Amino acid sequence: MKVLHIEDNESDSFFIKRLLAVHFSDLDYKLVEDLDEFKTSLNDFQPDVVISDHKLKGFTSKEVYVAFKDSWQKCPFILVTNAISEEFAVETLRNGVDDYILKDRLERLPKSIENLLAKYQWVAEKDEYIKQIIESEIRYKDLLHSTSELIHSADENGNILFVNESWKRVLGYTLREVLAKNIFDFLENNSKISCLSKFQRIMKGEKVENMRLKMISKDGSVKILEGMGVPRLLGNNVIGSHAFFKDVTEKENIQSELEKSEKRYALAIDATADGIIDFNIKENSFYLSVHSFDILNQNNRQISLSNLSEIIPPSFYQWIKGLLESDNNLQKKLSFDQDIQLNINSDKWINIKAGFNPSDFRINGSIRDITDKKIQEIEIQNLNKELEQKVEIRTLELKSAIKLLTHKNKEIQDSIVYAKRIHNALLTIPVDFSELFPNSFIINQPKELIGGDFAWYQQLDDCKFVAAVDCTGHGVPGALLSVVATILLDEAVIKQKIINPSEILGFVNNRLNILFRNSAEVISDGMDIALCTICEKENLVLFSGAQRPIYQESNGVITKRLGDKISLGQTETQKSFAVQEIKYLPGDMLYLFSDGITSQFGGPEGKKIRRQQFMEELESISGKPNKQELITDFFEKWKGDMEQTDDVLILGIKLNKAVI
């Protein structure tokens, strides 16, 4: 044990070292007198215990403890001093000193060291345990989606926030079909009342085990689930629930078949009367009921110890004989319970249950014909084998189906990858974005491999055009609509030479209505768009929007401008969209975006990002470089482990003075 002692009194240090050497055989003692030597020794000597006097030459134990906290703080710190006031002692312990020993009570020092070393060892073990818990939680998150258990998380009202892959696979729903819906919407009516009381217990902070519920899957079938629910905590506050279940539907079906067989067996047993046994060996009185003789295939006759072996089965007789051969009956087996085949060539089985009372040397019991039971057992065994075979066959079928689905999924994914290449080629704009809008950026994160949100930009003479387009849906349908939108926007500007954004939107809306009206089916798809015409010579932006706003950043302040509350392609009437003139200063920023950013669930409470919150985030990064990375980092931190809700598109356009 290494002890670092800071003391300027040689006699005190000598006495303390000798005291410690008596109690600790492995003592490694080092004495220092000044503060600089103490600081150096902390790292060089690496003590297990630090002992300090209070009043030293030019400094006190307060400076010593500050140096200790800054450099080491891995072992007990004990103050050994002369008499001190109670107020100073309390302040010393409150500031973190582990103990103080008065010099006239040094006999306490060894025991104090032993206790404190044990305490620090316990703290180190606890820290290691906490570290292991954290590592386990990391592994738990990795296993969350691969486990066969059905896992879901809900808020305090039961609204679903998360389901894992097993939950979706067993019940057949997609994540979009269940998010923000209430878990009770998926419960069978008979399960709702009992589950409500258990949910209320969880909301009070209680862990509820052995939960059993019935849930309605997407195909209408009922799934039986068993498991547990635990509170979802934020600090010490309950903000919802986590639930962990196993699908026991198939197990329950098998159990139901077994119960039916057991009921048939119970009925057969109840219909059979038992024979009665009453043997009083001390009084040489042997009684079998009349029905006992029928069960034993014997004629009714007088019984005695001499002819008992001829009437009852050999194993039962040997048990009775064993009781009679020893006075110490407590050493014997005092009960008998055995199924017995009456003879090798007979299909008749009986069960004998009997007990021996040593106090009165009496045997009481019963004889039962269990032939039907044995037949039932064989039937149950055969049924179990049949059910096991069915389960095995079903397992093989499921494995085959999974293999087929995996193959089909790969084919679909390959097709989508190829479609993405075509989609990117069709959306390619000849104008280079970075040349058209220097120091600007595009953030485009589709929910799936391809998406319906895209950025469109063009130049006609001295005018520059830029738009953030949000097509209905995401994935392949949204991507197809985005190609149509690109063609119509290019036609409006390049071919029709339309500059006013209001007229461009009117042109696209009219063409979409004609296109959808000529379809054999009713099409309810459309698109939301924020469109700007930028006239750099006049420092002027013309803006029109269909369900989408734009944000202008000027001198660190964000100004919001709203578009019309109608989507393109969803009205057959000729719509005139409003146009807004925006004067700007060189260096101002325009932000155009789809609703994917404000539709994303996440954050500490699992809620959506509000538009006001997004504006505040843009104001906070005003004037900072790398805005694209900062916005992307904000979105990813908010989303956390939750699934992306929609396609995300954000354009940041730096407004510049025209180059003459």
Secondary structure, DSSP 8 states (H G I E B T S, - for coil): -EEEEE-S-HHHHHHHHHHHHHH-TT-EEEEE-SHHHHHHHHHHH--SEEEE-SEETTEEHHHHHHHHHHHT-SS-EEEEES---HHHHHHHHHTT--EEEEGGGGGGHHHHHHHHHHHHHHHHHHHHHHHHHHHHHHHHHHHHTTSSSEEEEEETT-BEEEE-HHHHHHH---HHHHTTSBGGGGB-HHHHHHHHHHHHHHHTT--EEEEEEEEE-TTS-EEEEEEEEEEEEETTEEEEEEEEEEE-HHHHHHHHHHHHHHHHHHHHHHTS--EEEEEETTTTEEEE-HHHHHHTT-------TTTHHHHS-HHHHHHHHHHHT-S-GGGS--EEEEEEES-TT---EEEEEEEEETTTTEEEEEEEE-HHHHHHHHHHHHHHHHHHHHHHHHHHHHHHHHHHHHHHHHHHHHHHHHHHHHHHHHH--SS-HHHHSTT-EEEEE-SSSS-SEEEEEEEETTEEEEEEEEESSSHHHHHHHHHHHHHHHHIIIIIT----HHHHHHHHHHHHHHHHHTSSS-----EEEEEEEEEGGGTEEEEEEEB--EEEEETTEEEEE--BS--BTS--S------EEEE--TT-EEEEE-TTTTT-EETTTTEE--HHHHHHHHHHTTT-S-HHHHHHHHHHHHHTTS---S-EEEEEEE------
